[in-house]
Amino acid sequence: MAVVSPAQVQRYLSGLVYPSSREELIDYAVEEGADEDVIDTLSMIPDDLYHSPEEVGQAIEEIQESPEEE
């Protein structure tokens, strides 16, 4: 599973109304035709309420920096 960049994810979140939960982000991305890597990346960010695209991007950067826990 590849973690994608915040810019790649934002392509599928354009037009989303914030604040949005992680599940709302995932649902919106699916509706916009996001691929599996984008959906997987969103599913790895903390289950939180996001108030802006910048907050989503920050969460993605944080999961990229931390080692995978499995």
C-alpha positions in Angstrom: 0.0 0.0 0.0 1.4 3.3 -1.1 0.9 6.5 0.9 0.2 9.3 -1.6 1.1 13.0 -1.3 -1.3 15.6 0.1 -1.6 17.2 -3.3 -2.7 13.9 -4.8 -5.4 13.5 -2.1 -6.6 17.1 -2.4 -7.3 16.5 -6.1 -10.2 14.3 -4.9 -11.3 16.6 -2.1 -11.7 19.7 -4.1 -15.1 21.2 -3.3 -15.5 19.4 0.0 -17.1 21.5 2.7 -15.1 21.6 5.9 -15.2 20.7 8.8 -15.3 17.1 7.8 -14.6 13.8 9.6 -12.2 11.2 8.3 -15.2 9.1 7.1 -16.6 12.1 5.3 -13.2 12.7 3.6 -13.1 9.0 2.5 -16.7 9.0 1.3 -16.2 12.2 -0.7 -13.0 10.9 -2.3 -14.8 7.7 -3.3 -17.6 9.7 -4.9 -14.9 11.7 -6.8 -13.3 8.5 -8.2 -10.2 8.3 -6.0 -8.1 5.3 -6.4 -7.3 2.7 -3.8 -4.0 4.4 -2.7 -5.8 7.7 -2.0 -8.5 5.9 0.0 -6.0 3.8 1.9 -4.0 7.0 2.8 -7.1 8.7 4.1 -8.0 5.7 6.1 -4.6 5.9 7.9 -5.0 9.5 9.1 -6.4 10.0 12.7 -10.1 9.7 13.1 -10.6 13.4 13.7 -12.5 16.4 12.5 -10.6 18.3 9.9 -11.3 22.1 9.4 -9.3 22.7 6.2 -7.4 21.1 3.4 -4.2 22.1 5.2 -5.1 20.1 8.2 -5.7 17.0 6.0 -2.4 17.6 4.4 -0.6 17.9 7.7 -2.2 14.6 8.9 -1.0 12.9 5.7 2.6 14.2 6.1 2.6 13.0 9.7 1.7 9.4 8.7 4.4 9.6 6.0 7.0 10.5 8.6 6.1 7.8 11.1 7.0 4.1 10.6 4.2 1.8 9.7 2.7 -0.1 12.7 1.4 -3.5 11.7 
